[in-house]
Amino acid sequence: MKRNAMQNLINWKANSERKPLVLKGARQVGKTWLMKEFGENHYANYVYFNFDEDDELKSIFEVNKNPQRIIELLSLIIGEKITPNETLIIFDEIQECSEALNALKYFKEKANDYHIIAAGSLLGTLLAKPKSYPVGMVNLLDISPLTFDEFLAATNPSLYSYYDSIQKNQQIEDIFHQRLLEAYNNYLIIGGMPECVNSWITHKDPVMISQIQKELIEVYENDFSKHNGNVNSGRILMVFRSIVAQLAKPNEKFMYGSVRTGGRARDFEEAIEWLVSAGMLYRVYNVSKTEHPLAAFDKLDQFKLFLFDTGLLKHMAGIDNGAILLKSDYQFKGPLTENYLLQQLHGQFEVAPRYFSDKNSEIDFILQYGTEIIPIEVKGGENKSAPSFKRYIGEHHPGNALRFSKRGYRKDGAITNLPLYLARKTKDILNEY
């Protein structure tokens, strides 16, 4: 599989200022595969250690702080010489050994010619607490499910070649437009979890995809009780299971009372923070003003929560595949489309997307790109009526205004209409204006 993060890893290796690298991301998004693939193709060799499978590994880090001694013992365990700059050292499930996580700082300070990459399930929840890891001594990289471009490259390489060549203001021939929309519909159903994508490539069986998604959700829900630390696992589960109902509301704003009758912020704040830190939910804040810098105008008590994978959200919402494939209007089409778009925008821009809502209008997403503020309208079909969006443009006169829908790529007055399948090219297209 082509993973965009591979280039980040290559850049990390080439950087003389590199620190040990920690990969964050939900379970089953492909972190282990990515680390091994990187070691296989970009190093003379790699050595792999899993702290979940081998309890005895922990004792090495519990009694040793000297990186050279640690390397010596790891070499003995693996039966291979670990060579500086040539061997990639992989620590998987490192959250199971806090001493190993802390040892990364000794490698940064005293043995930085050893290339170390680490990952673990729910590592983000540990990294959210600075005392539990060596702050400033590691590089961090988020790994997410496959984005639409990665999905397309894996499932239809020839169509991906066409997609990859699309540039600003390009006329997209109708035959390719329809094929890319079909791939987009498939992505809504399958999502970006590597196991789901692999299954689709091999079997083309939607029943199997649904079963995998069901099992993945069960795995995540089991994780809540195993790795929750001091946070109430029942509340984490309640927030997680409320996401579909939260997004189905007219304004989609997260309401504590929708999790549990009479629910208050103090009851569920920690649970939300845990799920966001774990990489399982994206939080999008409402802003009081659409001005640079957006973060200065966050309404911290008003936000929406989206799921990290659209395919899993589609499964949790119980949407029939036929509703998506037959181009019908169905309940939850809007939230599912917004979730898709957010998943594609995630990581493209330095500042996370916000949304804007006041008495007069609601803008689905607001992007900050440099000092520019860009409003975004999301449509699940071809309908282009958007009175709030047009009123906002009339009042604020943004340099760019983007509408994502199933319509073709075209300029429509002040609005640039982008087909939903081009969401991953948003930054590239903005760069060219």
VMD Tcl script that draws the C-alpha trace (Angstrom):
set ca {
  {0.00 0.00 0.00}
  {1.10 3.55 -0.72}
  {1.08 5.53 2.52}
  {1.69 9.27 2.41}
  {3.39 9.07 5.82}
  {6.29 7.13 4.24}
  {7.67 10.41 2.89}
  {7.59 11.84 6.41}
  {9.67 8.88 7.58}
  {12.16 9.32 4.74}
  {12.50 13.02 5.60}
  {12.99 12.10 9.27}
  {15.84 9.72 8.39}
  {17.56 12.39 6.30}
  {17.28 15.07 9.00}
  {20.56 15.53 10.92}
  {18.54 16.99 13.83}
  {16.33 13.90 14.04}
  {15.19 12.63 17.45}
  {13.67 9.20 18.21}
  {10.33 9.14 16.38}
  {7.03 8.24 18.04}
  {4.03 7.33 15.87}
  {0.61 8.17 17.30}
  {-2.75 6.94 16.07}
  {-5.63 4.63 16.86}
  {-5.15 0.87 16.89}
  {-5.18 -0.92 13.51}
  {-4.42 2.12 11.31}
  {-1.23 0.52 9.96}
  {1.55 1.80 12.24}
  {3.36 -1.56 12.58}
  {3.22 -2.26 8.83}
  {4.52 1.23 8.08}
  {7.50 0.91 10.45}
  {8.50 -2.49 9.08}
  {8.06 -1.39 5.47}
  {10.23 1.65 6.17}
  {12.93 -0.51 7.75}
  {12.77 -3.03 4.90}
  {13.17 -0.46 2.14}
  {15.30 2.31 3.62}
  {17.80 0.60 5.94}
  {20.36 -2.16 5.66}
  {18.21 -4.03 8.19}
  {15.72 -3.48 11.00}
  {15.11 -5.07 14.40}
  {11.63 -5.32 15.87}
  {10.67 -5.45 19.55}
  {7.10 -5.73 20.82}
  {6.56 -4.86 24.50}
  {3.10 -6.38 24.54}
  {4.29 -9.79 23.33}
  {7.59 -9.99 25.22}
  {7.33 -9.08 28.91}
  {11.02 -9.84 29.52}
  {12.03 -6.86 27.37}
  {10.79 -4.53 30.07}
  {13.47 -5.62 32.57}
  {16.20 -4.28 30.28}
  {14.81 -0.77 30.53}
  {13.88 -1.03 34.20}
  {17.51 -1.46 35.29}
  {19.51 0.27 32.54}
  {19.76 3.94 31.56}
  {22.90 3.67 29.41}
  {21.95 3.52 25.69}
  {25.07 1.51 24.76}
  {24.25 -1.13 27.38}
  {20.60 -1.25 26.20}
  {21.75 -1.76 22.60}
  {24.15 -4.48 23.70}
  {21.37 -6.39 25.49}
  {18.87 -5.91 22.66}
  {21.47 -7.27 20.20}
  {21.88 -10.37 22.36}
  {18.10 -10.92 22.51}
  {17.58 -10.52 18.78}
  {20.80 -12.33 17.78}
  {21.80 -9.54 15.41}
  {24.29 -6.70 15.45}
  {22.59 -3.30 15.73}
  {24.64 -0.81 13.72}
  {24.39 2.98 14.14}
  {22.79 4.73 11.13}
  {22.22 1.41 9.34}
  {19.84 -0.54 11.58}
  {16.33 0.77 12.24}
  {15.26 -0.07 15.80}
  {11.49 -0.53 16.11}
  {9.75 -0.48 19.49}
  {6.09 -1.50 19.14}
  {3.40 -1.23 21.83}
  {5.83 0.97 23.76}
  {3.00 2.20 26.00}
  {3.36 -1.11 27.85}
  {6.78 -0.03 29.14}
  {7.02 3.53 30.40}
  {10.75 3.04 31.13}
  {11.36 2.33 27.42}
  {9.42 5.46 26.45}
  {11.54 7.50 28.87}
  {14.74 5.83 27.66}
  {14.25 7.56 24.29}
  {15.60 10.75 25.86}
  {18.91 9.01 26.69}
  {19.26 7.98 23.06}
  {18.61 11.56 21.97}
  {21.18 12.93 24.42}
  {23.92 10.28 24.25}
  {23.40 7.98 21.22}
  {21.50 9.80 18.51}
  {23.24 7.89 15.72}
  {20.92 4.99 16.55}
  {17.71 5.40 14.56}
  {14.71 4.55 16.75}
  {11.03 4.55 15.83}
  {8.30 3.67 18.32}
  {4.54 3.23 18.25}
  {1.71 1.97 20.40}
  {-2.03 1.72 20.80}
  {-3.61 4.71 22.54}
  {-0.18 6.28 22.91}
  {-1.76 9.69 22.42}
  {-3.45 9.41 25.81}
  {-0.01 9.02 27.43}
  {1.56 11.79 25.38}
  {-1.22 14.15 26.49}
  {0.38 13.98 29.97}
  {3.86 15.55 29.68}
  {5.16 13.82 32.82}
  {4.77 10.43 31.18}
  {7.15 10.93 28.26}
  {10.37 12.82 27.42}
  {9.01 16.19 26.24}
  {11.17 17.80 23.57}
  {13.30 14.68 23.18}
  {11.20 12.91 20.53}
  {9.63 13.70 17.16}
  {5.91 12.93 16.88}
  {3.97 11.82 13.81}
  {0.22 11.17 13.55}
  {-0.85 8.09 11.57}
  {-4.47 7.94 10.45}
  {-6.57 5.52 8.38}
  {-6.01 5.60 4.61}
  {-7.14 8.88 3.07}
  {-9.09 8.86 -0.19}
  {-5.97 9.23 -2.37}
  {-4.26 6.33 -0.56}
  {-7.44 4.25 -0.89}
  {-7.61 5.01 -4.62}
  {-3.93 4.13 -5.14}
  {-4.52 0.77 -3.42}
  {-7.81 -0.16 -5.10}
  {-7.53 1.35 -8.59}
  {-3.96 2.33 -9.56}
  {-4.83 3.42 -13.11}
  {-7.61 5.76 -11.92}
  {-5.23 7.02 -9.23}
  {-2.73 8.00 -11.96}
  {-5.40 10.21 -13.53}
  {-6.42 11.61 -10.13}
  {-2.81 12.38 -9.25}
  {-2.41 14.42 -12.45}
  {-5.41 16.70 -11.78}
  {-4.33 20.33 -11.40}
  {-5.92 23.70 -10.73}
  {-8.81 24.60 -13.07}
  {-8.42 21.32 -14.98}
  {-11.41 20.17 -17.00}
  {-12.24 16.73 -15.64}
  {-13.77 14.59 -18.37}
  {-17.18 13.21 -17.45}
  {-16.09 9.57 -17.69}
  {-13.37 10.18 -15.08}
  {-15.65 12.35 -12.96}
  {-18.17 9.48 -12.75}
  {-15.49 6.88 -11.99}
  {-14.01 9.04 -9.24}
  {-17.47 9.61 -7.74}
  {-17.98 5.84 -7.75}
  {-14.65 5.41 -5.93}
  {-15.73 8.11 -3.45}
  {-19.00 6.22 -2.77}
  {-16.99 3.04 -2.20}
  {-14.74 4.90 0.22}
  {-17.76 6.04 2.26}
  {-18.70 2.36 2.66}
  {-15.24 0.83 3.14}
  {-13.41 3.69 4.85}
  {-9.67 3.78 5.35}
  {-8.92 1.06 7.88}
  {-6.15 -1.04 6.22}
  {-7.85 -4.36 7.04}
  {-11.06 -3.20 5.34}
  {-9.20 -1.93 2.27}
  {-7.18 -5.14 1.97}
  {-10.35 -7.21 2.25}
  {-12.03 -5.16 -0.48}
  {-9.04 -5.59 -2.82}
  {-8.99 -9.36 -2.22}
  {-12.67 -10.31 -1.96}
  {-14.86 -7.36 -3.09}
  {-17.38 -8.53 -0.50}
  {-19.27 -5.77 1.39}
  {-20.55 -8.30 3.95}
  {-16.96 -9.07 4.94}
  {-16.19 -5.34 5.22}
  {-19.16 -4.87 7.53}
  {-18.02 -7.77 9.73}
  {-14.49 -6.33 9.99}
  {-15.90 -2.92 10.93}
  {-18.09 -4.52 13.59}
  {-15.09 -6.34 15.05}
  {-12.91 -3.21 14.99}
  {-15.51 -1.25 16.94}
  {-15.66 -4.09 19.49}
  {-11.85 -3.98 19.81}
  {-11.95 -0.23 20.45}
  {-14.72 -0.52 23.00}
  {-12.76 -3.23 24.83}
  {-9.71 -0.94 24.84}
  {-11.62 1.71 26.75}
  {-11.65 -0.40 29.88}
  {-8.07 -1.69 29.51}
  {-6.17 1.52 28.88}
  {-8.31 4.25 30.35}
  {-6.02 5.14 33.28}
  {-7.96 7.32 35.72}
  {-10.78 8.14 33.29}
  {-14.13 6.41 33.82}
  {-14.36 3.79 31.05}
  {-18.16 3.74 31.15}
  {-18.23 7.45 30.31}
  {-15.74 6.99 27.46}
  {-18.03 4.31 26.04}
  {-21.11 6.51 26.40}
  {-19.47 9.42 24.56}
  {-18.20 7.12 21.81}
  {-21.62 5.54 21.29}
  {-23.33 8.94 21.25}
  {-21.40 10.26 18.22}
  {-23.97 9.15 15.62}
  {-26.85 10.75 17.55}
  {-24.80 13.90 18.16}
  {-24.06 14.33 14.44}
  {-27.66 13.53 13.48}
  {-28.94 16.62 15.30}
  {-29.77 19.65 13.10}
  {-26.73 21.68 14.18}
  {-24.48 18.72 15.10}
  {-23.10 20.59 18.15}
  {-22.03 18.23 20.90}
  {-24.54 18.22 23.77}
  {-23.65 16.57 27.08}
  {-27.35 15.99 27.73}
  {-27.50 13.79 24.61}
  {-24.95 11.42 26.17}
  {-27.01 11.04 29.32}
  {-30.08 12.90 30.51}
  {-28.92 15.72 32.75}
  {-25.29 15.18 31.67}
  {-22.89 18.05 32.39}
  {-19.49 19.06 31.03}
  {-17.77 17.97 34.25}
  {-19.18 14.45 33.78}
  {-17.77 13.87 30.30}
  {-14.91 16.33 29.67}
  {-12.22 13.83 30.61}
  {-13.81 11.09 28.50}
  {-13.88 13.39 25.44}
  {-10.27 14.46 26.04}
  {-9.25 10.79 26.27}
  {-10.96 9.89 22.95}
  {-9.49 12.93 21.17}
  {-5.99 12.20 22.55}
  {-6.34 8.55 21.51}
  {-6.90 9.72 17.92}
  {-10.40 8.24 17.78}
  {-12.36 11.47 17.62}
  {-11.70 14.81 15.91}
  {-12.91 17.87 17.78}
  {-13.91 20.95 15.75}
  {-14.45 24.16 17.72}
  {-16.92 26.91 16.89}
  {-15.26 30.32 16.52}
  {-16.77 33.67 17.50}
  {-14.99 35.43 14.63}
  {-13.59 34.20 11.32}
  {-10.34 36.10 11.60}
  {-6.65 35.23 11.85}
  {-5.59 33.59 14.15}
  {-8.62 31.33 14.44}
  {-7.53 29.74 17.72}
  {-7.90 33.10 19.46}
  {-11.65 32.96 18.82}
  {-12.38 29.36 19.85}
  {-15.57 28.92 21.88}
  {-14.21 26.15 24.07}
  {-17.69 25.13 25.21}
  {-19.04 24.76 21.65}
  {-17.68 22.02 19.43}
  {-18.56 19.09 17.21}
  {-17.04 15.62 17.45}
  {-16.38 13.49 14.38}
  {-15.11 9.91 14.08}
  {-11.58 9.26 12.82}
  {-12.81 6.90 10.06}
  {-15.83 7.51 7.85}
  {-16.35 3.82 7.08}
  {-16.65 3.03 10.79}
  {-19.09 5.94 11.23}
  {-21.19 4.63 8.34}
  {-21.27 1.22 10.06}
  {-22.13 2.68 13.48}
  {-24.96 4.70 11.91}
  {-26.35 1.54 10.29}
  {-26.54 3.10 6.81}
  {-27.41 0.59 4.11}
  {-24.83 0.46 1.31}
  {-27.62 0.77 -1.26}
  {-28.54 4.22 0.06}
  {-25.02 5.45 -0.75}
  {-24.63 3.63 -4.08}
  {-28.07 4.50 -5.50}
  {-27.47 8.25 -5.12}
  {-30.55 8.58 -2.94}
  {-31.04 11.16 -0.23}
  {-30.89 9.42 3.11}
  {-30.85 10.48 6.74}
  {-27.31 11.19 7.95}
  {-25.97 11.93 4.44}
  {-24.84 15.43 5.47}
  {-22.94 14.40 8.64}
  {-21.32 11.43 6.87}
  {-20.10 13.72 4.07}
  {-18.78 16.27 6.57}
  {-16.98 13.49 8.46}
  {-15.39 12.38 5.17}
  {-14.24 15.90 4.35}
  {-12.77 16.47 7.80}
  {-10.91 13.15 7.57}
  {-9.35 14.30 4.28}
  {-8.47 17.78 5.57}
  {-6.90 16.35 8.74}
  {-3.15 17.00 8.69}
  {-3.16 19.03 5.46}
  {-3.05 22.37 7.24}
  {-1.06 23.48 10.28}
  {-4.19 24.88 11.95}
  {-7.03 22.39 12.49}
  {-10.36 23.30 10.83}
  {-13.05 25.14 12.82}
  {-16.69 25.90 12.09}
  {-18.69 29.12 12.39}
  {-22.22 29.46 13.67}
  {-24.21 32.51 14.71}
  {-27.86 33.63 14.53}
  {-27.64 34.40 10.80}
  {-25.54 31.63 9.34}
  {-23.65 28.41 9.78}
  {-20.48 27.64 7.84}
  {-19.58 23.92 7.83}
  {-15.83 24.43 8.14}
  {-13.44 27.37 8.37}
  {-9.82 26.90 7.27}
  {-6.85 29.04 8.19}
  {-4.13 28.92 5.53}
  {-1.33 31.32 6.30}
  {-3.22 34.48 7.23}
  {-6.09 33.67 4.86}
  {-9.45 32.51 6.26}
  {-11.36 30.20 3.90}
  {-15.03 29.23 4.35}
  {-16.11 25.73 3.28}
  {-19.58 24.44 2.40}
  {-20.16 20.68 2.24}
  {-22.93 19.10 0.14}
  {-23.57 15.36 -0.03}
  {-25.09 15.58 -3.52}
  {-25.26 18.05 -6.42}
  {-27.55 20.58 -4.72}
  {-25.85 23.97 -4.65}
  {-28.34 26.06 -2.67}
  {-26.49 27.57 0.28}
  {-28.05 30.84 1.49}
  {-25.87 31.03 4.65}
  {-22.72 30.44 2.64}
  {-23.58 33.06 0.04}
  {-24.56 35.58 2.70}
  {-21.25 35.00 4.48}
  {-19.32 35.55 1.23}
  {-21.29 38.74 0.56}
  {-20.42 40.08 4.02}
  {-16.79 38.94 4.38}
  {-15.48 38.82 0.76}
  {-13.00 35.96 1.33}
  {-10.21 35.48 -1.23}
  {-11.26 31.83 -1.61}
  {-14.59 30.14 -0.83}
  {-14.84 26.37 -1.39}
  {-17.94 24.24 -1.91}
  {-17.42 20.47 -1.89}
  {-20.15 18.45 -3.61}
  {-20.74 15.85 -6.31}
  {-20.81 18.55 -8.97}
  {-17.87 18.98 -11.33}
  {-14.79 21.14 -10.73}
  {-15.78 24.70 -11.70}
  {-15.74 28.30 -10.62}
  {-19.22 29.56 -9.73}
  {-18.93 33.29 -9.13}
  {-17.01 33.79 -5.89}
  {-17.30 30.07 -5.08}
  {-14.93 27.36 -6.30}
  {-16.85 24.09 -6.54}
  {-14.60 21.09 -5.84}
  {-15.80 17.52 -6.31}
  {-15.69 15.67 -3.00}
  {-13.05 13.31 -4.35}
  {-10.58 16.23 -4.60}
  {-10.65 16.97 -0.86}
  {-7.10 15.64 -0.43}
  {-5.89 18.14 -3.03}
  {-7.33 21.18 -1.22}
  {-3.95 22.59 -0.18}
  {-2.40 21.96 -3.62}
  {-5.28 23.72 -5.36}
  {-5.10 26.69 -2.98}
  {-1.36 26.92 -3.57}
  {-1.97 27.37 -7.27}
  {-4.38 30.28 -6.95}
}
mol new
graphics top color blue
foreach p $ca { graphics top sphere $p radius 0.5 }
foreach p [lrange $ca 0 end-1] q [lrange $ca 1 end] { graphics top cylinder $p $q radius 0.2 }
display resetview
